[in-house]
């Protein structure tokens, strides 16, 4: 099994489903509300565990009822939570609106995630024992930089999802092996709206880039090679929340197993396609048997 450490956020997703998202100053009537365990870090951890990885979660939850639910959800998925600390105060929350096309808009309140500003010996040891480290930007940047640096010093492959998007310092990018933005994040980071052009700019900072393009697939680019567009399976999306995290979690497992990039991307794309056909984030993530059956 691929050993994966995830340094990231754990949130409770508060999800409202409605025909269309409200505009500024507008109120609309929704049809359903759900609370679903989430957070980009926890989502990637669950996705990787369900895809067949051995996963350890590094982060924090609050001492509120959400915190206990979030921990239980990760453990139920088979994720090691020994390094998921409990902090005083509320857990992180994500306030999500999903419309009838499956598109979403999200506001994240960090809560306990905001206390993860540095890593201790246990966290460093967990990173050192992993084959891959997954990171996002819902934790304080100081912890992400420290985690990336620790991974690089131990030869652990690093994958960064730059979300929520923000300027990335060289002290972080210097320790990233693979950057996985969506097309909006890639445009923001590169100043180029066209994905191929964005990828070329980003390759000046990291060795490999995968730009996820939703229903259009994913663009893979590496230094010294030509970018390749991998098409996504055609499916009817119900809820795209968590699709990108599902993609990254499954991708990490496939890469850790030594699959070629094309096959790893096919595995990840199948996982994401299955995810968007179900409501919710972590609750919609497929298991390895489903992914392999879909990828055939």
Backbone torsions as a table, in degrees:
resi	resn	phi	psi	omega
1	UNK	NA	140.0	177.4
2	UNK	-70.4	126.4	178.9
3	UNK	-88.2	120.2	-174.8
4	UNK	-127.4	129.6	170.0
5	UNK	-104.0	138.1	178.2
6	UNK	-119.1	117.7	175.8
7	UNK	-104.0	103.2	-173.5
8	UNK	-172.5	-169.8	-171.8
9	UNK	-86.7	154.8	172.0
10	UNK	-131.7	116.2	-177.0
11	UNK	-128.3	157.0	166.1
12	UNK	-95.0	123.8	178.7
13	UNK	-84.3	126.1	176.5
14	UNK	-108.0	103.0	-164.8
15	UNK	-111.2	125.2	174.6
16	UNK	-109.3	129.0	178.2
17	UNK	-104.2	131.7	-176.4
18	UNK	-149.8	159.8	-178.8
19	UNK	-60.5	-42.7	176.4
20	UNK	-146.7	151.0	179.7
21	UNK	-71.9	145.4	179.2
22	UNK	-71.5	148.3	171.2
23	UNK	-81.8	175.1	-179.6
24	UNK	-60.5	129.1	179.5
25	UNK	78.6	5.0	-175.5
26	UNK	-107.3	146.4	173.5
27	UNK	-114.1	132.1	175.5
28	UNK	-125.1	161.1	178.5
29	UNK	-95.2	127.0	176.9
30	UNK	-91.5	172.2	-179.1
31	UNK	-114.5	-15.2	-176.0
32	UNK	-159.7	149.8	175.4
33	UNK	-133.9	137.6	178.5
34	UNK	-138.5	149.2	167.7
35	UNK	-107.4	126.7	-174.6
36	UNK	-135.5	129.2	176.1
37	UNK	-56.6	135.4	-178.2
38	UNK	-157.2	-143.9	-168.6
39	UNK	96.0	136.0	-174.6
40	UNK	-60.3	-38.5	178.7
41	UNK	-65.5	-51.4	-179.7
42	UNK	-62.8	-38.8	178.0
43	UNK	-60.2	-45.7	179.6
44	UNK	-66.2	-34.9	178.0
45	UNK	-64.8	-46.5	179.3
46	UNK	-64.2	-44.0	180.0
47	UNK	-59.8	-43.5	-179.7
48	UNK	-67.3	-40.6	179.7
49	UNK	-64.7	-44.2	179.9
50	UNK	-67.6	-27.9	178.9
51	UNK	-80.7	-4.4	175.1
52	UNK	114.6	9.5	-179.9
53	UNK	-89.2	159.8	171.5
54	UNK	-99.0	110.4	-163.6
55	UNK	-120.7	135.2	173.3
56	UNK	-117.6	131.3	-179.0
57	UNK	-100.2	129.5	177.9
58	UNK	-116.9	120.3	-178.7
59	UNK	170.7	-150.7	-177.8
60	UNK	-154.0	147.6	170.2
61	UNK	-123.9	166.8	178.6
62	UNK	-84.7	175.6	178.1
63	UNK	-94.1	24.4	177.9
64	UNK	-95.4	174.2	179.1
65	UNK	-57.3	-34.1	177.7
66	UNK	-60.0	-38.0	-178.4
67	UNK	-58.8	-44.6	179.2
68	UNK	-65.4	-40.3	179.2
69	UNK	-64.9	-40.3	-179.6
70	UNK	-65.1	-43.3	178.2
71	UNK	-62.8	-45.4	179.8
72	UNK	-60.6	-39.1	-179.7
73	UNK	-63.6	-42.0	178.2
74	UNK	-65.2	-44.9	-178.9
75	UNK	-64.2	-37.6	178.2
76	UNK	-62.9	-31.1	178.6
77	UNK	-80.6	-5.1	179.7
78	UNK	92.5	15.3	-179.3
79	UNK	-89.4	135.1	176.4
80	UNK	-73.6	121.8	-177.0
81	UNK	-111.7	18.6	-179.1
82	UNK	-58.7	-28.8	-178.4
83	UNK	-106.1	18.0	171.7
84	UNK	-95.3	99.3	-172.4
85	UNK	-80.7	156.1	175.0
86	UNK	-104.2	120.0	-178.8
87	UNK	-106.3	154.7	174.8
88	UNK	-66.5	140.1	178.1
89	UNK	103.6	-172.8	-174.3
90	UNK	-77.1	152.9	171.1
91	UNK	-73.1	163.2	174.2
92	UNK	-66.6	149.5	176.5
93	UNK	-133.9	151.6	173.7
94	UNK	-125.8	126.0	-176.4
95	UNK	-103.6	111.8	-165.6
96	UNK	-121.4	135.1	171.9
97	UNK	-113.8	125.8	179.0
98	UNK	-117.2	127.2	179.9
99	UNK	-98.1	-178.2	-173.4
100	UNK	-69.5	-13.7	174.9
101	UNK	-85.8	-6.9	-176.0
102	UNK	91.2	-5.2	178.8
103	UNK	-73.5	156.3	-177.0
104	UNK	-139.0	160.8	168.2
105	UNK	-133.1	145.0	-167.3
106	UNK	-138.0	137.5	168.6
107	UNK	-118.3	124.7	-177.9
108	UNK	-105.8	130.9	172.9
109	UNK	-108.4	113.2	-169.9
110	UNK	-59.9	-40.6	-177.5
111	UNK	54.4	-131.3	-176.6
112	UNK	-60.5	-25.2	178.6
113	UNK	-57.8	-30.1	-176.3
114	UNK	-69.8	-12.9	-179.8
115	UNK	-86.5	-8.4	-178.4
116	UNK	-85.1	81.3	-176.8
117	UNK	-101.4	-16.2	-178.7
118	UNK	-151.8	164.0	-178.7
119	UNK	-112.0	143.7	177.0
120	UNK	-97.5	-179.1	-179.2
121	UNK	-57.9	-36.7	179.5
122	UNK	-64.8	-42.8	178.8
123	UNK	-65.4	-42.4	179.0
124	UNK	-62.8	-40.3	179.9
125	UNK	-66.1	-39.3	179.4
126	UNK	-64.2	-40.6	177.4
127	UNK	-64.4	-43.2	-178.1
128	UNK	-63.8	-29.3	-177.6
129	UNK	-87.6	-4.4	-179.1
130	UNK	-89.5	164.9	172.9
131	UNK	-93.4	-31.1	178.0
132	UNK	-137.8	147.3	174.4
133	UNK	-118.2	124.1	176.6
134	UNK	-101.9	134.3	-179.4
135	UNK	-137.6	155.7	174.2
136	UNK	-137.3	-165.9	-176.2
137	UNK	-122.5	29.7	175.3
138	UNK	-94.1	0.1	170.7
139	UNK	-104.8	162.3	174.0
140	UNK	-54.6	140.4	-174.1
141	UNK	-61.1	-31.1	-178.9
142	UNK	-59.5	-39.2	179.2
143	UNK	-70.3	-38.1	179.6
144	UNK	-64.5	-44.0	178.6
145	UNK	-61.8	-44.1	-179.2
146	UNK	-64.0	-40.9	178.6
147	UNK	-64.2	-43.9	179.2
148	UNK	-63.2	-40.9	179.3
149	UNK	-64.6	-42.5	179.4
150	UNK	-63.8	-41.5	179.6
151	UNK	-63.5	-47.2	-178.7
152	UNK	-60.4	-38.9	-178.3
153	UNK	-66.0	-21.6	-179.4
154	UNK	-106.8	7.7	179.3
155	UNK	73.3	23.4	179.6
156	UNK	-89.8	129.9	-178.5
157	UNK	-68.4	135.4	-176.6
158	UNK	-113.0	135.0	177.4
159	UNK	-126.7	124.5	-178.5
160	UNK	-116.7	127.9	168.8
161	UNK	-98.9	109.5	-172.6
162	UNK	-82.1	65.9	-177.4
163	UNK	-139.7	134.3	-4.2
164	UNK	-62.5	139.6	-173.1
165	UNK	-65.6	140.3	177.7
166	UNK	-158.8	162.2	176.8
167	UNK	-57.7	136.1	-176.4
168	UNK	-106.7	121.0	-178.3
169	UNK	-73.1	154.7	178.3
170	UNK	-59.0	-33.2	-178.3
171	UNK	-64.7	-19.3	172.1
172	UNK	-91.3	-51.7	-175.7
173	UNK	-60.5	-30.0	179.5
174	UNK	-63.5	-16.5	-177.0
175	UNK	-115.2	15.4	-179.6
176	UNK	-105.2	129.7	177.9
177	UNK	-90.2	-39.7	-176.4
178	UNK	-137.8	125.0	177.8
179	UNK	-104.9	130.4	-177.3
180	UNK	-126.3	79.5	174.6
181	UNK	-89.0	160.4	165.9
182	UNK	-84.2	179.3	-173.2
183	UNK	-65.4	-32.1	179.5
184	UNK	-71.7	-42.0	178.0
185	UNK	-66.5	-39.2	178.1
186	UNK	-62.0	-41.6	179.1
187	UNK	-65.0	-41.5	-179.9
188	UNK	-64.4	-41.9	-176.6
189	UNK	-75.0	-31.4	-174.0
190	UNK	-101.2	-21.6	-173.0
191	UNK	78.9	10.4	-179.2
192	UNK	-122.2	123.8	-178.5
193	UNK	-76.5	-29.5	-177.9
194	UNK	-80.1	126.4	-172.2
195	UNK	-58.1	-40.2	179.8
196	UNK	-63.0	-42.8	178.8
197	UNK	-66.5	-39.2	178.7
198	UNK	-62.4	-42.5	-179.0
199	UNK	-60.9	-40.9	-179.2
200	UNK	-64.3	-37.3	176.4
201	UNK	-66.2	-45.0	-177.1
202	UNK	-66.8	-28.9	178.9
203	UNK	-68.8	-13.2	173.2
204	UNK	-71.9	-17.3	-175.1
205	UNK	-109.7	-29.0	-179.0
206	UNK	-137.0	156.5	-176.3
207	UNK	-71.1	-33.0	-176.6
208	UNK	-137.7	146.8	179.2
209	UNK	-138.2	137.1	167.7
210	UNK	-123.7	117.8	177.2
211	UNK	-100.7	115.7	178.7
212	UNK	-81.0	137.4	-171.8
213	UNK	-121.6	23.9	179.9
214	UNK	63.2	-131.0	-177.4
215	UNK	-65.3	-16.5	-179.6
216	UNK	-83.6	-8.5	176.8
217	UNK	108.3	-142.3	-177.8
218	UNK	-146.9	142.2	179.6
219	UNK	-105.6	120.3	178.2
220	UNK	-103.4	132.9	178.0
221	UNK	-141.8	140.1	177.4
222	UNK	-137.4	152.6	178.8
223	UNK	-59.1	132.9	177.5
224	UNK	86.3	2.5	-179.9
225	UNK	-133.4	169.9	177.9
226	UNK	-86.4	139.4	176.6
227	UNK	-61.0	146.1	-179.9
228	UNK	-127.5	130.2	177.5
229	UNK	-95.5	123.1	177.4
230	UNK	-105.8	120.3	-176.9
231	UNK	-74.8	148.4	177.3
232	UNK	-88.9	151.4	173.7
233	UNK	-60.4	145.3	179.0
234	UNK	-84.1	116.9	179.6
235	UNK	-140.5	165.2	174.1
236	UNK	-93.0	115.7	-177.4
237	UNK	-78.7	132.5	174.5
238	UNK	-101.3	-39.8	-177.7
239	UNK	-157.7	116.2	-177.6
240	UNK	-87.6	-1.0	178.5
241	UNK	-59.3	126.3	177.9
242	UNK	87.6	-3.1	-177.6
243	UNK	-64.5	-44.0	179.6
244	UNK	-64.3	-37.8	178.9
245	UNK	-69.9	-36.3	175.2
246	UNK	-61.5	-44.0	178.4
247	UNK	-57.0	-48.7	-176.3
248	UNK	-67.2	-43.6	-179.6
249	UNK	-61.3	-45.4	179.0
250	UNK	-68.2	-38.2	178.1
251	UNK	-60.0	-43.7	-179.3
252	UNK	-60.1	-42.4	178.6
253	UNK	-62.5	-46.9	-177.9
254	UNK	-63.7	-42.9	178.6
255	UNK	-65.5	-39.8	178.8
256	UNK	-63.9	-27.7	177.2
257	UNK	-81.2	-1.5	177.4
258	UNK	84.4	17.2	178.7
259	UNK	-70.7	144.1	173.4
260	UNK	-58.5	156.8	-175.8
261	UNK	-54.8	-44.0	-177.6
262	UNK	-60.5	-43.3	-179.5
263	UNK	-73.1	-34.7	177.0
264	UNK	-64.5	-41.0	178.7
265	UNK	-68.4	-35.7	177.1
266	UNK	-64.8	-41.8	178.4
267	UNK	-62.5	-46.5	-179.6
268	UNK	-66.0	-40.8	-180.0
269	UNK	-65.4	-38.4	176.9
270	UNK	-64.3	-40.5	178.2
271	UNK	-62.0	-46.0	-179.6
272	UNK	-65.2	-38.4	179.7
273	UNK	-64.3	-38.6	176.2
274	UNK	-66.4	-39.4	-178.0
275	UNK	-60.5	-45.9	-173.4
276	UNK	-71.6	-10.7	179.2
277	UNK	-86.4	2.0	-178.8
278	UNK	-130.8	152.4	177.9
279	UNK	-76.6	153.9	177.1
280	UNK	92.7	171.3	179.2
281	UNK	-99.5	-86.7	-176.6
282	UNK	-61.9	-31.7	-179.3
283	UNK	-69.9	-17.0	-176.8
284	UNK	-97.6	-3.4	-173.2
285	UNK	-74.6	133.7	-173.7
286	UNK	-80.5	160.1	174.9
287	UNK	-90.6	162.3	-174.7
288	UNK	-55.3	-42.3	-179.4
289	UNK	-60.3	-37.7	178.5
290	UNK	-67.5	-42.4	-177.9
291	UNK	-64.3	-45.5	-178.2
292	UNK	-66.2	-35.8	178.1
293	UNK	-67.8	-37.1	-178.5
294	UNK	-74.2	-30.5	-175.4
295	UNK	-80.2	-12.1	-178.3
296	UNK	-67.8	NA	NA
